[in-house]
């Protein structure tokens, strides 16, 4: 990792407990000759003075980001980093509840930062996906996601039918409440709740997990990470079908739409806690081994 000279600070909105941590962190960085750039709303939260940048502009305004919040806050920043085609690493400090991604605790914060500044921090490349909605031959929507793309029915709709192909080869027709297309990082999100497998983030794979399938033979499937996946909903009836991206944006689908999902051009660079492995995090968050 290149030398860090400017650090961006961003926190989950309305988390008052983060204010004191942000101000202490800014002083700690400034004392080491590191420039600090506050995300605009975070500066207001902390009552901080100095340089600010919007969430969209922050990835280009610094060369490292410290984020205080939960996984949703980190996912939102990951999407902005990818949209900016920035190569900036992120350290997520857990101010949420579960925190598979924001795994660094407050006790870990300064040892983790020391490791980053000394160039010895463990940094993982986390696959991101690019999802495009193709409508009448044109790209209607183009999104970047860290966790998953979800095609699902409306609350009062009947079971929907989806035709799924991988690399141009027809794979299956899914009759279900929907389908999750997930990264290994997203395997511990909606995919896990829907009965999909947990996949180590270093595995180069994309997951296809039906949601409450009508046929028991529609099982979760892992495909190569370089695959291009196409999903076409059968909307001959009155079904309402939606696609959502990381649970943060989405839109309704129309008859004839195709969702095309492939690996994004750039991964997210995620700083890991220096004293815990991925399996340590799983044991802690999922309470494995507890009686």
C-alpha positions as CSV (number, residue, x, y, z in Angstrom):
1,X,0.0,0.0,0.0
2,X,1.3,3.5,-0.9
3,X,2.1,6.0,1.7
4,X,-1.0,7.5,3.3
5,X,-1.1,11.3,3.3
6,X,-4.8,12.1,3.4
7,X,-7.4,10.2,5.3
8,X,-11.2,10.5,4.8
9,X,-13.5,10.2,7.8
10,X,-17.1,9.2,7.4
11,X,-19.7,8.0,10.0
12,X,-23.2,6.7,10.0
13,X,-25.7,9.6,10.2
14,X,-27.1,10.5,13.6
15,X,-24.8,8.2,15.6
16,X,-23.9,10.8,18.2
17,X,-21.6,8.4,20.0
18,X,-19.2,8.6,17.0
19,X,-18.6,12.3,17.4
20,X,-16.0,12.0,20.2
21,X,-14.2,9.2,18.4
22,X,-14.1,11.3,15.2
23,X,-12.6,14.3,16.9
24,X,-10.0,12.2,18.7
25,X,-9.2,10.4,15.5
26,X,-8.7,13.6,13.6
27,X,-6.3,14.9,16.3
28,X,-4.4,11.6,16.2
29,X,-4.0,11.8,12.5
30,X,-3.1,15.5,12.4
31,X,-0.4,14.9,15.1
32,X,1.3,12.4,12.7
33,X,1.2,14.9,9.8
34,X,-1.7,13.2,8.0
35,X,-4.3,15.4,6.3
36,X,-7.9,14.8,7.3
37,X,-11.0,15.2,5.0
38,X,-14.4,14.9,6.7
39,X,-17.4,13.7,4.7
40,X,-19.7,16.8,4.8
41,X,-22.5,15.3,7.1
42,X,-19.9,13.7,9.3
43,X,-18.2,17.0,9.9
44,X,-21.6,18.4,11.0
45,X,-22.1,15.4,13.3
46,X,-18.7,15.9,14.9
47,X,-18.8,19.7,14.9
48,X,-15.5,19.6,13.1
49,X,-13.8,22.4,11.2
50,X,-11.5,21.9,8.2
51,X,-11.6,20.3,4.8
52,X,-14.8,18.5,3.8
53,X,-16.1,16.5,0.8
54,X,-19.4,15.0,-0.2
55,X,-19.9,11.2,0.0
56,X,-19.5,11.0,-3.8
57,X,-16.4,13.1,-3.8
58,X,-14.6,11.6,-0.8
59,X,-13.1,8.6,-2.6
60,X,-11.1,11.0,-4.9
61,X,-10.2,13.4,-2.1
62,X,-8.1,11.0,0.0
63,X,-6.0,7.9,-0.2
64,X,-7.5,6.0,2.7
65,X,-11.0,6.0,4.4
66,X,-11.9,5.3,8.0
67,X,-15.6,4.5,8.3
68,X,-17.6,4.4,11.6
69,X,-20.9,2.6,11.2
70,X,-22.5,-0.6,10.3
71,X,-22.3,-2.8,7.2
72,X,-24.9,-0.7,5.4
73,X,-22.8,2.4,5.7
74,X,-19.8,0.6,4.4
75,X,-21.7,-0.9,1.5
76,X,-22.9,2.6,0.5
77,X,-19.3,3.9,0.5
78,X,-18.0,0.8,-1.4
79,X,-20.5,1.6,-4.2
80,X,-19.3,5.2,-4.3
81,X,-15.6,4.1,-4.4
82,X,-16.4,1.8,-7.3
83,X,-18.4,4.4,-9.2
84,X,-15.4,6.8,-8.8
85,X,-13.0,4.1,-10.1
86,X,-10.9,4.9,-7.0
87,X,-8.5,2.5,-5.5
88,X,-8.8,3.7,-1.9
89,X,-8.8,1.2,0.9
90,X,-11.5,1.3,3.6
91,X,-11.3,0.4,7.3
92,X,-14.7,-0.2,8.8
93,X,-15.1,0.4,12.5
94,X,-18.2,-1.2,14.0
95,X,-20.9,1.1,15.2
96,X,-23.6,-1.2,14.0
97,X,-25.1,-4.4,15.3
98,X,-23.7,-7.4,13.4
99,X,-20.8,-6.1,11.4
100,X,-19.4,-8.8,9.1
101,X,-17.7,-6.0,7.1
102,X,-17.2,-3.3,9.8
103,X,-15.3,-5.8,11.9
104,X,-12.7,-3.5,13.5
105,X,-13.7,-2.7,17.1
106,X,-12.9,0.6,18.9
107,X,-10.1,-1.3,20.7
108,X,-8.7,-2.4,17.3
109,X,-8.9,1.1,15.8
110,X,-5.5,2.6,16.6
111,X,-3.5,-0.6,16.2
112,X,-5.2,-1.0,12.8
113,X,-4.4,2.6,11.8
114,X,-0.8,2.1,12.9
115,X,-0.5,-0.9,10.6
116,X,-2.0,1.0,7.7
117,X,0.4,4.0,8.2
118,X,3.3,1.5,8.5
119,X,2.3,-0.3,5.3
120,X,1.7,-3.6,7.0
121,X,-2.0,-3.7,7.3
122,X,-3.8,-6.8,6.0
123,X,-5.9,-5.7,3.0
124,X,-8.3,-8.0,1.2
125,X,-9.7,-7.5,-2.3
126,X,-13.4,-8.1,-2.1
127,X,-15.2,-8.8,-5.4
128,X,-17.8,-6.4,-6.6
129,X,-20.5,-7.0,-9.2
130,X,-21.7,-4.9,-12.1
131,X,-25.5,-5.3,-12.8
132,X,-27.2,-3.9,-15.9
133,X,-30.8,-3.9,-16.7
134,X,-31.2,-4.2,-20.4
135,X,-34.6,-2.9,-21.7
136,X,-35.5,-3.0,-25.4
137,X,-31.8,-3.3,-26.3
138,X,-30.7,-0.4,-24.2
139,X,-29.1,-0.2,-20.8
140,X,-31.8,1.1,-18.5
141,X,-29.8,0.8,-15.2
142,X,-26.2,0.2,-14.4
143,X,-25.2,-0.5,-10.8
144,X,-22.2,-1.6,-8.8
145,X,-22.8,-3.8,-5.8
146,X,-20.7,-5.4,-3.0
147,X,-23.2,-7.9,-1.6
148,X,-25.9,-8.9,-4.0
149,X,-28.4,-8.3,-6.8
150,X,-31.9,-9.5,-5.9
151,X,-34.7,-10.2,-8.3
152,X,-37.9,-10.6,-6.3
153,X,-41.7,-10.5,-6.4
154,X,-43.9,-7.8,-4.8
155,X,-45.4,-8.6,-1.4
156,X,-48.8,-9.6,-2.9
157,X,-47.6,-11.2,-6.1
158,X,-47.7,-14.9,-6.9
159,X,-44.5,-17.0,-7.3
160,X,-42.4,-15.7,-10.2
161,X,-40.5,-17.6,-12.9
162,X,-37.0,-16.6,-13.9
163,X,-34.9,-18.0,-16.7
164,X,-31.2,-18.1,-15.7
165,X,-28.3,-18.5,-18.0
166,X,-24.5,-18.5,-17.4
167,X,-22.1,-17.6,-20.2
168,X,-24.9,-17.9,-22.7
169,X,-25.8,-21.4,-21.5
170,X,-29.3,-22.0,-20.1
171,X,-28.9,-23.2,-16.5
172,X,-32.4,-23.3,-14.9
173,X,-35.8,-21.9,-14.7
174,X,-36.5,-20.8,-11.1
175,X,-40.1,-20.8,-9.8
176,X,-39.7,-19.0,-6.4
177,X,-40.2,-15.8,-4.5
178,X,-37.0,-14.6,-6.2
179,X,-33.3,-15.1,-6.8
180,X,-30.2,-13.7,-5.2
181,X,-27.0,-13.2,-7.2
182,X,-24.3,-12.7,-4.6
183,X,-20.6,-12.2,-4.1
184,X,-18.7,-14.2,-1.5
185,X,-18.8,-11.1,0.7
186,X,-22.6,-11.1,0.3
187,X,-22.8,-14.8,1.2
188,X,-23.3,-13.8,4.9
189,X,-26.1,-11.3,4.0
190,X,-29.5,-12.1,2.4
191,X,-28.0,-15.2,0.8
192,X,-27.4,-16.7,4.3
193,X,-30.9,-16.0,5.4
194,X,-32.2,-17.7,2.2
195,X,-30.3,-20.9,2.9
196,X,-27.3,-20.2,0.7
197,X,-23.8,-21.3,1.6
198,X,-21.2,-19.2,3.4
199,X,-18.3,-18.7,1.0
200,X,-14.8,-17.5,2.0
201,X,-14.1,-14.1,0.4
202,X,-11.0,-15.3,-1.3
203,X,-13.0,-17.9,-3.4
204,X,-13.5,-16.6,-6.9
205,X,-17.2,-17.4,-7.3
206,X,-20.6,-15.9,-7.8
207,X,-23.6,-17.4,-6.0
208,X,-27.1,-18.0,-7.3
209,X,-29.6,-18.7,-4.5
210,X,-33.3,-19.1,-5.1
211,X,-35.6,-17.5,-2.5
212,X,-38.2,-20.0,-1.2
213,X,-38.2,-22.1,-4.4
214,X,-41.4,-23.9,-5.4
215,X,-39.3,-26.8,-6.6
216,X,-37.0,-28.4,-4.1
217,X,-34.6,-29.2,-6.9
218,X,-33.9,-25.5,-7.4
219,X,-30.8,-25.4,-5.2
220,X,-28.1,-22.7,-4.5
221,X,-25.4,-22.8,-7.2
222,X,-21.9,-21.4,-7.3
223,X,-20.3,-20.4,-10.6
224,X,-16.9,-19.2,-11.7
225,X,-16.3,-15.5,-10.7
226,X,-15.6,-14.6,-14.4
227,X,-19.1,-15.8,-15.4
228,X,-21.7,-13.5,-17.0
229,X,-25.1,-14.3,-15.6
230,X,-28.4,-13.3,-17.3
231,X,-31.8,-13.4,-15.6
232,X,-35.0,-12.9,-17.5
233,X,-38.3,-12.8,-15.6
234,X,-41.3,-14.4,-17.2
235,X,-44.0,-11.7,-16.8
236,X,-46.8,-13.1,-18.9
237,X,-49.2,-12.8,-16.0
238,X,-49.8,-9.9,-13.7
239,X,-46.7,-10.4,-11.6
240,X,-44.8,-7.4,-10.2
241,X,-41.1,-8.1,-10.3
242,X,-38.4,-5.8,-8.8
243,X,-34.6,-5.8,-8.9
244,X,-32.6,-4.3,-6.0
245,X,-28.9,-3.6,-5.7
246,X,-27.3,-4.2,-2.2
247,X,-30.7,-3.4,-0.8
248,X,-30.0,0.3,-1.3
249,X,-31.5,1.1,-4.7
250,X,-33.7,-0.7,-7.3
251,X,-36.5,-0.5,-9.7
252,X,-39.5,-2.4,-11.2
253,X,-38.9,-4.7,-14.1
254,X,-40.9,-4.8,-17.3
255,X,-41.7,-7.7,-19.6
256,X,-38.6,-8.4,-21.8
257,X,-36.1,-6.9,-19.4
258,X,-32.9,-8.8,-18.8
259,X,-30.6,-8.5,-15.8
260,X,-27.0,-9.0,-16.7
261,X,-24.5,-9.5,-13.9
262,X,-20.7,-9.8,-14.1
263,X,-17.6,-9.1,-12.1
264,X,-17.0,-5.3,-11.7
265,X,-13.8,-3.9,-13.0
266,X,-12.4,-3.1,-9.5
267,X,-12.7,-4.9,-6.2
268,X,-13.2,-3.2,-2.8
269,X,-10.0,-3.0,-0.8
270,X,-11.0,-3.8,2.7
271,X,-8.7,-3.4,5.7
272,X,-8.9,-6.3,8.1
273,X,-8.4,-6.3,11.8
274,X,-4.8,-7.3,12.3
275,X,-5.5,-9.8,15.1
276,X,-8.5,-11.7,13.8
277,X,-9.0,-14.0,10.8
278,X,-12.2,-14.4,8.7
279,X,-13.1,-17.5,10.7
280,X,-12.6,-15.6,14.0
281,X,-15.2,-13.1,12.7
282,X,-17.6,-15.9,11.7
283,X,-17.3,-17.6,15.1
284,X,-18.0,-14.4,16.9
285,X,-20.8,-13.1,14.7
286,X,-22.6,-16.4,14.2
287,X,-21.8,-17.6,17.8
288,X,-20.4,-20.9,16.5
289,X,-19.1,-23.1,19.3
290,X,-21.2,-21.5,22.0
291,X,-23.3,-23.9,24.1
